[in-house]
């Protein structure tokens, strides 16, 4: 990803500042008939609506019917994006499953956070969304970039609800350290801006005000997990430091395999960071595959 098409990579590491340059798949709202296999009184909806979680307004979109013995799929956007970015993916998946997405606080049409956010506070918002959209049904979390990291940090503490994970080029669990080692303070040129911008986001200076510290990968048991990494090595375009950044990124993807004893690593050969945009069929196949495995647990 380049700002204005060149100059420097704005970053796959956590956030897409130039997200508008990468066209989304999207419609503003996703709708379709809801054929629920759940109890008639469950508060399931189709379309886009605002819900209240901890006194905050959270923008949520749902589509597709709730199939018997199938988990609800919850899509989680990357930093700097919102649920509209994943609209095309949601539409494709909703042909077979109930699929929901949401804007985190500070993103899209959701409220801005009252103050600094942590992974714990962000997790509380996710819990509120899941309670609203999935009722008594289990969920599969499918996250891109920062959304993938948040999903993987959330799952170990919610094994009663999360029965599968798909991580699409997820931010490394040691991104701060990876970046500090990969681009030293003595660096010059485009790499400096990349380093400072990304570390700023990880330290809570972005719109979400979310602090993302490095941490060990904790296990969520034996739930099915697919980690999908990019195949086109676009990070290598960062002058001087690019190849090392690609190596660290790939290692970060392998680290995420520790989230489950049933983890699988795959590569979207023709994709840069936005796997679900560059190769939507790869993303759909991975998510549907994990959902199918989760339904058998």
Secondary structure, 3 states (H helix, E strand, C coil): CEHHHCCCECCCCCECCCHHHCCCCCCCCCCCCCCCCCCCCCCCCCEEEEEEECCEEEEEEEECCCCCCCCEEEEECCECCCHHHHHHHHHHHCCCCCEEEECCCCCCCCCCCCCCECHHHHHHHHHHHHHHHHCCCCEEEEEECHHHHHHHHHHCCCCCCEEEEEEECCCCCCHHHHHHHHCCCCCCCHHHHHHHHHHHHHECCCCCCEECCCCCCCCCCCCEEEEEEECCCHHHHCCCCHHHHHHHHHHHHHHHHHHCCEEEEEEECCCCCCHHHHCHHHHHHHHHHHHHHHHCC
